[in-house]
């Protein structure tokens, strides 16, 4: 992986391929390794870049005061520093919320948005009691041994029929979470309410969602689709929250088709 300094933070990333740029934004308790299949399979036609967000993977921990606008500002500086021009922005879960905040702050940069397993922030998509429950539970989990956190999270991410290989790879990534990074992302997403900016989105937007997503139920993405006039919604049958890992063939096919239709 490559590393650069952005605002005093070490940011690690992987870059592969040549062509129109595609930036991949991972979810919480994850890092760029979750995008292995996308890096390998989409880089035949695109420049694919996957970062480790601040507080994740090989990147440095941000201050615990970091919030979603700070992640977006860091992402903008990162994109400029590595020389990407008008990239497509693809985010999953927390990464999708970050993509929305990024568009809100820097609407002239993205060529398009691909929002997978998305929320308009937790406060923008979930009932207040659920937001508080997730936040408090997550803060407590950030102090637990990694294996306990993996045991609690993995069953909520996939359908029961997912392969053991996918679970094992996910468990390895999740077990290396940063406690500071986890708390910062949880607080950022719990506070985030991006509903008001959704109608302002003017770029082509693809919404990808798993039919059996436990963490972001279908009504969440249906609300996003209703408010983003430029959006197209694709429901992938019989998969859960981590659709890029659980159904990479279908996921990559939808992403490629969308990118080629919006050059």
Secondary structure, DSSP 8 states (H G I E B T S, - for coil): -EEEEETTEEEEEEEE--SEEEEEE--TT--GGGGHHHHHHHTTTEEEEEE--TTSTTS----TT--HHHHHHHHHHHHHHTT--S-EEEEETHHHHHHHHHHHH-TTT-SEEEEES--S-HHHHS-HHHHHHHHHHHHHHTTS-HHHHHHHHHHHHS-TTS-HHHHHHHHHHHTT--HHHHHHHHHHHHH---HHHHTT--S-EEEEEETT-SSS-HHHHHHHHHH-TTEEEEEETT--S-HHHHSHHHHHHHHHHHHHHT-
